[in-house]
Amino acid sequence: MQKGFPDAEVFEIGKVKLNSPIIFAGFVGAGLVGPLSINHIIEQLEMKEIGVMRSKYLPPSTVFIRGRLR
C-alpha cells in the first residue's frame, strides 16, 4: 500500500450524458488479461473510455495497448 494517497480517485477523460451507466473494470494481473479484455469490449462495442480509477490498494503499473497508454 502507498501512504499519502487517498483510498481511490476517479479521473474523467471525457464527459457524456449517461442514462444507465455500467462500469467495466479490468485490473492488471498475470498476462494483462484484465486490461486486454476491457480494451476488446470497448473496441467491439464501439465504446469510448471516459474515466479511470487509481487506488492505493491496486499495484502501480503501466499498460500499453497498440502503442497507446491505457
N, CA, C and O atoms as CSV, one atom per row, in Angstrom:
chain,resi,resn,atom,element,x,y,z
A,1,MET,N,N,0.827,-1.187,0.000
A,1,MET,CA,C,0.000,0.000,0.000
A,1,MET,C,C,0.866,1.243,0.000
A,1,MET,O,O,1.944,1.262,0.594
A,2,GLN,N,N,0.386,2.285,-0.673
A,2,GLN,CA,C,1.114,3.539,-0.738
A,2,GLN,C,C,0.519,4.528,0.244
A,2,GLN,O,O,-0.687,4.770,0.242
A,3,LYS,N,N,1.364,5.094,1.078
A,3,LYS,CA,C,0.883,6.084,2.038
A,3,LYS,C,C,0.777,7.437,1.354
A,3,LYS,O,O,1.494,7.710,0.391
A,4,GLY,N,N,-0.110,8.276,1.847
A,4,GLY,CA,C,-0.252,9.620,1.309
A,4,GLY,C,C,-1.234,9.741,0.160
A,4,GLY,O,O,-1.525,10.853,-0.281
A,5,PHE,N,N,-1.744,8.641,-0.329
A,5,PHE,CA,C,-2.726,8.671,-1.408
A,5,PHE,C,C,-4.111,8.431,-0.825
A,5,PHE,O,O,-4.249,7.715,0.167
A,6,PRO,N,N,-5.139,9.022,-1.431
A,6,PRO,CA,C,-6.497,8.711,-0.974
A,6,PRO,C,C,-6.829,7.249,-1.288
A,6,PRO,O,O,-6.145,6.613,-2.091
A,7,ASP,N,N,-7.871,6.725,-0.660
A,7,ASP,CA,C,-8.270,5.335,-0.909
A,7,ASP,C,C,-8.470,5.074,-2.395
A,7,ASP,O,O,-8.010,4.060,-2.919
A,8,ALA,N,N,-9.151,5.984,-3.071
A,8,ALA,CA,C,-9.380,5.845,-4.513
A,8,ALA,C,C,-9.657,7.215,-5.112
A,8,ALA,O,O,-10.220,8.090,-4.454
A,9,GLU,N,N,-9.256,7.393,-6.371
A,9,GLU,CA,C,-9.535,8.617,-7.118
A,9,GLU,C,C,-10.083,8.222,-8.482
A,9,GLU,O,O,-9.646,7.230,-9.067
A,10,VAL,N,N,-11.027,8.986,-8.984
A,10,VAL,CA,C,-11.576,8.768,-10.316
A,10,VAL,C,C,-11.244,9.991,-11.158
A,10,VAL,O,O,-11.488,11.125,-10.745
A,11,PHE,N,N,-10.686,9.755,-12.340
A,11,PHE,CA,C,-10.318,10.827,-13.252
A,11,PHE,C,C,-11.191,10.732,-14.494
A,11,PHE,O,O,-11.257,9.686,-15.140
A,12,GLU,N,N,-11.859,11.826,-14.822
A,12,GLU,CA,C,-12.694,11.864,-16.025
A,12,GLU,C,C,-11.833,12.191,-17.231
A,12,GLU,O,O,-11.075,13.161,-17.217
A,13,ILE,N,N,-11.949,11.383,-18.272
A,13,ILE,CA,C,-11.261,11.635,-19.532
A,13,ILE,C,C,-12.182,12.442,-20.441
A,13,ILE,O,O,-11.723,13.320,-21.170
A,14,GLY,N,N,-13.470,12.148,-20.399
A,14,GLY,CA,C,-14.457,12.846,-21.207
A,14,GLY,C,C,-15.786,12.885,-20.484
A,14,GLY,O,O,-16.059,12.058,-19.615
A,15,LYS,N,N,-16.607,13.848,-20.847
A,15,LYS,CA,C,-17.927,13.968,-20.230
A,15,LYS,C,C,-18.992,13.576,-21.244
A,15,LYS,O,O,-18.986,14.035,-22.387
A,16,VAL,N,N,-19.896,12.728,-20.806
A,16,VAL,CA,C,-21.036,12.330,-21.623
A,16,VAL,C,C,-22.243,12.201,-20.710
A,16,VAL,O,O,-22.104,11.964,-19.510
A,17,LYS,N,N,-23.429,12.359,-21.286
A,17,LYS,CA,C,-24.654,12.163,-20.520
A,17,LYS,C,C,-24.954,10.667,-20.512
A,17,LYS,O,O,-25.046,10.043,-21.569
A,18,LEU,N,N,-25.107,10.097,-19.324
A,18,LEU,CA,C,-25.328,8.663,-19.183
A,18,LEU,C,C,-26.738,8.385,-18.686
A,18,LEU,O,O,-27.217,9.036,-17.757
A,19,ASN,N,N,-27.403,7.409,-19.312
A,19,ASN,CA,C,-28.753,7.029,-18.895
A,19,ASN,C,C,-28.726,5.899,-17.868
A,19,ASN,O,O,-29.287,6.033,-16.780
A,20,SER,N,N,-28.088,4.807,-18.207
A,20,SER,CA,C,-27.973,3.650,-17.311
A,20,SER,C,C,-26.524,3.182,-17.328
A,20,SER,O,O,-26.208,2.177,-17.965
A,21,PRO,N,N,-25.645,3.892,-16.640
A,21,PRO,CA,C,-24.209,3.586,-16.751
A,21,PRO,C,C,-23.828,2.241,-16.137
A,21,PRO,O,O,-24.397,1.802,-15.138
A,22,ILE,N,N,-22.854,1.614,-16.767
A,22,ILE,CA,C,-22.258,0.374,-16.275
A,22,ILE,C,C,-20.749,0.582,-16.278
A,22,ILE,O,O,-20.200,1.126,-17.236
A,23,ILE,N,N,-20.078,0.154,-15.219
A,23,ILE,CA,C,-18.627,0.277,-15.137
A,23,ILE,C,C,-17.996,-1.059,-15.504
A,23,ILE,O,O,-18.363,-2.101,-14.962
A,24,PHE,N,N,-17.040,-1.016,-16.431
A,24,PHE,CA,C,-16.222,-2.172,-16.760
A,24,PHE,C,C,-14.856,-1.926,-16.137
A,24,PHE,O,O,-14.252,-0.879,-16.369
A,25,ALA,N,N,-14.365,-2.865,-15.359
A,25,ALA,CA,C,-13.062,-2.711,-14.712
A,25,ALA,C,C,-12.161,-3.869,-15.101
A,25,ALA,O,O,-12.522,-5.033,-14.928
A,26,GLY,N,N,-10.991,-3.547,-15.626
A,26,GLY,CA,C,-10.010,-4.562,-15.982
A,26,GLY,C,C,-8.752,-4.346,-15.174
A,26,GLY,O,O,-7.974,-3.436,-15.461
A,27,PHE,N,N,-8.545,-5.167,-14.171
A,27,PHE,CA,C,-7.406,-4.993,-13.277
A,27,PHE,C,C,-6.182,-5.725,-13.810
A,27,PHE,O,O,-6.290,-6.819,-14.363
A,28,VAL,N,N,-5.028,-5.115,-13.638
A,28,VAL,CA,C,-3.775,-5.685,-14.105
A,28,VAL,C,C,-3.436,-6.917,-13.276
A,28,VAL,O,O,-3.505,-6.901,-12.048
A,29,GLY,N,N,-3.072,-7.965,-13.968
A,29,GLY,CA,C,-2.653,-9.200,-13.311
A,29,GLY,C,C,-1.739,-9.957,-14.253
A,29,GLY,O,O,-1.187,-9.379,-15.189
A,30,ALA,N,N,-1.579,-11.224,-14.013
A,30,ALA,CA,C,-0.720,-12.052,-14.857
A,30,ALA,C,C,-1.217,-12.035,-16.295
A,30,ALA,O,O,-2.383,-12.333,-16.553
A,31,GLY,N,N,-0.352,-11.693,-17.218
A,31,GLY,CA,C,-0.703,-11.701,-18.629
A,31,GLY,C,C,-1.533,-10.520,-19.093
A,31,GLY,O,O,-1.938,-10.485,-20.256
A,32,LEU,N,N,-1.801,-9.559,-18.235
A,32,LEU,CA,C,-2.593,-8.362,-18.576
A,32,LEU,C,C,-3.975,-8.715,-19.111
A,32,LEU,O,O,-4.515,-7.991,-19.949
A,33,VAL,N,N,-4.550,-9.807,-18.644
A,33,VAL,CA,C,-5.847,-10.266,-19.143
A,33,VAL,C,C,-6.939,-9.223,-18.912
A,33,VAL,O,O,-7.761,-8.995,-19.799
A,34,GLY,N,N,-6.964,-8.588,-17.747
A,34,GLY,CA,C,-7.999,-7.590,-17.440
A,34,GLY,C,C,-8.012,-6.429,-18.419
A,34,GLY,O,O,-9.035,-6.189,-19.060
A,35,PRO,N,N,-6.892,-5.687,-18.559
A,35,PRO,CA,C,-6.872,-4.561,-19.497
A,35,PRO,C,C,-7.099,-4.978,-20.947
A,35,PRO,O,O,-7.767,-4.263,-21.695
A,36,LEU,N,N,-6.552,-6.124,-21.355
A,36,LEU,CA,C,-6.763,-6.583,-22.731
A,36,LEU,C,C,-8.228,-6.915,-22.988
A,36,LEU,O,O,-8.755,-6.602,-24.055
A,37,SER,N,N,-8.888,-7.543,-22.024
A,37,SER,CA,C,-10.308,-7.885,-22.168
A,37,SER,C,C,-11.166,-6.633,-22.258
A,37,SER,O,O,-12.048,-6.537,-23.112
A,38,ILE,N,N,-10.907,-5.675,-21.376
A,38,ILE,CA,C,-11.683,-4.427,-21.394
A,38,ILE,C,C,-11.457,-3.677,-22.695
A,38,ILE,O,O,-12.405,-3.139,-23.267
A,39,ASN,N,N,-10.214,-3.630,-23.177
A,39,ASN,CA,C,-9.934,-2.963,-24.446
A,39,ASN,C,C,-10.701,-3.631,-25.584
A,39,ASN,O,O,-11.227,-2.943,-26.459
A,40,HIS,N,N,-10.771,-4.953,-25.584
A,40,HIS,CA,C,-11.510,-5.686,-26.617
A,40,HIS,C,C,-13.006,-5.335,-26.565
A,40,HIS,O,O,-13.621,-5.092,-27.603
A,41,ILE,N,N,-13.582,-5.309,-25.373
A,41,ILE,CA,C,-15.001,-4.947,-25.219
A,41,ILE,C,C,-15.244,-3.528,-25.720
A,41,ILE,O,O,-16.208,-3.283,-26.445
A,42,ILE,N,N,-14.376,-2.593,-25.337
A,42,ILE,CA,C,-14.516,-1.191,-25.760
A,42,ILE,C,C,-14.506,-1.094,-27.280
A,42,ILE,O,O,-15.340,-0.404,-27.866
A,43,GLU,N,N,-13.560,-1.785,-27.921
A,43,GLU,CA,C,-13.455,-1.723,-29.381
A,43,GLU,C,C,-14.630,-2.407,-30.068
A,43,GLU,O,O,-15.189,-1.848,-31.012
A,44,GLN,N,N,-15.020,-3.594,-29.625
A,44,GLN,CA,C,-16.089,-4.343,-30.278
A,44,GLN,C,C,-17.447,-3.658,-30.157
A,44,GLN,O,O,-18.258,-3.719,-31.081
A,45,LEU,N,N,-17.694,-3.015,-29.034
A,45,LEU,CA,C,-18.972,-2.326,-28.833
A,45,LEU,C,C,-18.907,-0.851,-29.221
A,45,LEU,O,O,-19.855,-0.096,-29.002
A,46,GLU,N,N,-17.763,-0.448,-29.807
A,46,GLU,CA,C,-17.544,0.934,-30.247
A,46,GLU,C,C,-17.840,1.927,-29.125
A,46,GLU,O,O,-18.529,2.928,-29.318
A,47,MET,N,N,-17.301,1.620,-27.954
A,47,MET,CA,C,-17.469,2.480,-26.787
A,47,MET,C,C,-16.284,3.434,-26.688
A,47,MET,O,O,-15.298,3.296,-27.413
A,48,LYS,N,N,-16.393,4.396,-25.790
A,48,LYS,CA,C,-15.297,5.318,-25.514
A,48,LYS,C,C,-14.951,5.227,-24.035
A,48,LYS,O,O,-15.831,5.128,-23.181
A,49,GLU,N,N,-13.661,5.261,-23.750
A,49,GLU,CA,C,-13.208,5.287,-22.369
A,49,GLU,C,C,-13.438,6.701,-21.850
A,49,GLU,O,O,-12.955,7.665,-22.444
A,50,ILE,N,N,-14.173,6.833,-20.745
A,50,ILE,CA,C,-14.492,8.171,-20.234
A,50,ILE,C,C,-13.895,8.442,-18.864
A,50,ILE,O,O,-14.035,9.545,-18.336
A,51,GLY,N,N,-13.233,7.454,-18.283
A,51,GLY,CA,C,-12.635,7.681,-16.970
A,51,GLY,C,C,-11.722,6.550,-16.553
A,51,GLY,O,O,-11.766,5.449,-17.102
A,52,VAL,N,N,-10.897,6.850,-15.572
A,52,VAL,CA,C,-10.005,5.849,-14.996
A,52,VAL,C,C,-10.015,6.008,-13.485
A,52,VAL,O,O,-10.348,7.072,-12.963
A,53,MET,N,N,-9.648,4.943,-12.789
A,53,MET,CA,C,-9.604,4.983,-11.334
A,53,MET,C,C,-8.207,4.609,-10.861
A,53,MET,O,O,-7.565,3.712,-11.407
A,54,ARG,N,N,-7.757,5.310,-9.845
A,54,ARG,CA,C,-6.474,4.994,-9.208
A,54,ARG,C,C,-6.740,4.769,-7.731
A,54,ARG,O,O,-7.493,5.516,-7.107
A,55,SER,N,N,-6.123,3.742,-7.176
A,55,SER,CA,C,-6.325,3.427,-5.767
A,55,SER,C,C,-5.008,2.989,-5.135
A,55,SER,O,O,-4.186,2.337,-5.779
A,56,LYS,N,N,-4.819,3.348,-3.884
A,56,LYS,CA,C,-3.608,2.911,-3.190
A,56,LYS,C,C,-3.634,1.411,-2.909
A,56,LYS,O,O,-2.619,0.842,-2.506
A,57,TYR,N,N,-4.769,0.772,-3.114
A,57,TYR,CA,C,-4.890,-0.665,-2.887
A,57,TYR,C,C,-4.562,-1.490,-4.134
A,57,TYR,O,O,-4.496,-2.718,-4.065
A,58,LEU,N,N,-4.360,-0.826,-5.265
A,58,LEU,CA,C,-4.016,-1.516,-6.507
A,58,LEU,C,C,-2.547,-1.254,-6.813
A,58,LEU,O,O,-2.078,-0.131,-6.629
A,59,PRO,N,N,-1.813,-2.255,-7.272
A,59,PRO,CA,C,-0.389,-2.041,-7.560
A,59,PRO,C,C,-0.204,-1.094,-8.743
A,59,PRO,O,O,-0.969,-1.152,-9.706
A,60,PRO,N,N,0.806,-0.223,-8.680
A,60,PRO,CA,C,1.058,0.676,-9.813
A,60,PRO,C,C,1.541,-0.130,-11.017
A,60,PRO,O,O,2.317,-1.075,-10.869
A,61,SER,N,N,1.083,0.244,-12.192
A,61,SER,CA,C,1.503,-0.445,-13.411
A,61,SER,C,C,1.269,0.470,-14.597
A,61,SER,O,O,0.535,1.454,-14.509
A,62,THR,N,N,1.902,0.132,-15.699
A,62,THR,CA,C,1.713,0.862,-16.946
A,62,THR,C,C,1.350,-0.153,-18.009
A,62,THR,O,O,2.044,-1.155,-18.182
A,63,VAL,N,N,0.269,0.102,-18.719
A,63,VAL,CA,C,-0.188,-0.814,-19.761
A,63,VAL,C,C,-0.270,-0.050,-21.072
A,63,VAL,O,O,-0.912,0.997,-21.147
A,64,PHE,N,N,0.379,-0.574,-22.105
A,64,PHE,CA,C,0.280,-0.022,-23.444
A,64,PHE,C,C,-0.449,-1.040,-24.304
A,64,PHE,O,O,-0.074,-2.212,-24.342
A,65,ILE,N,N,-1.493,-0.594,-24.996
A,65,ILE,CA,C,-2.220,-1.447,-25.927
A,65,ILE,C,C,-2.190,-0.752,-27.274
A,65,ILE,O,O,-2.660,0.377,-27.419
A,66,ARG,N,N,-1.623,-1.451,-28.268
A,66,ARG,CA,C,-1.457,-0.896,-29.615
A,66,ARG,C,C,-0.724,0.439,-29.584
A,66,ARG,O,O,-1.098,1.381,-30.283
A,67,GLY,N,N,0.314,0.511,-28.773
A,67,GLY,CA,C,1.142,1.705,-28.702
A,67,GLY,C,C,0.531,2.873,-27.959
A,67,GLY,O,O,1.102,3.963,-27.949
A,68,ARG,N,N,-0.617,2.668,-27.338
A,68,ARG,CA,C,-1.301,3.745,-26.617
A,68,ARG,C,C,-1.339,3.416,-25.131
A,68,ARG,O,O,-1.689,2.302,-24.742
A,69,LEU,N,N,-0.980,4.385,-24.313
A,69,LEU,CA,C,-1.018,4.195,-22.873
A,69,LEU,C,C,-2.462,4.051,-22.437
A,69,LEU,O,O,-3.300,4.885,-22.778
A,70,ARG,N,N,-2.763,2.993,-21.681
A,70,ARG,CA,C,-4.132,2.748,-21.196
A,70,ARG,C,C,-4.142,2.765,-19.705
A,70,ARG,O,O,-5.194,2.580,-19.093
